[in-house]
Amino acid sequence: MNKYKKLFHVIKNNSITWKEDRMELLWDIFLSSDKRSFSEYFKEEHNINLSDTITFKDLLILCKKYKL
């Protein structure tokens, strides 16, 4: 199962309501082996500064666009 299908499956089967929980789930799936935060990763790898107010949807779009 690829990362996006896994994420869709987890979200579909669990009601994740808190922003931090959803962001943590994204980190677990995409960056846990890297150990950097999304902010560090996108800054160092793609020169993109993430805002503290980035939405779950926007972060997911970035992950998909940059093939995380």
Buried (B, 14 or more C-beta within 10 A) or exposed (E): EEBEEEBEEBBEEEEBEEEEEBBEBBBEBBBEEEEEEBBEBBBEEEEEEBEEEBEBEEBBEBBEEEEB
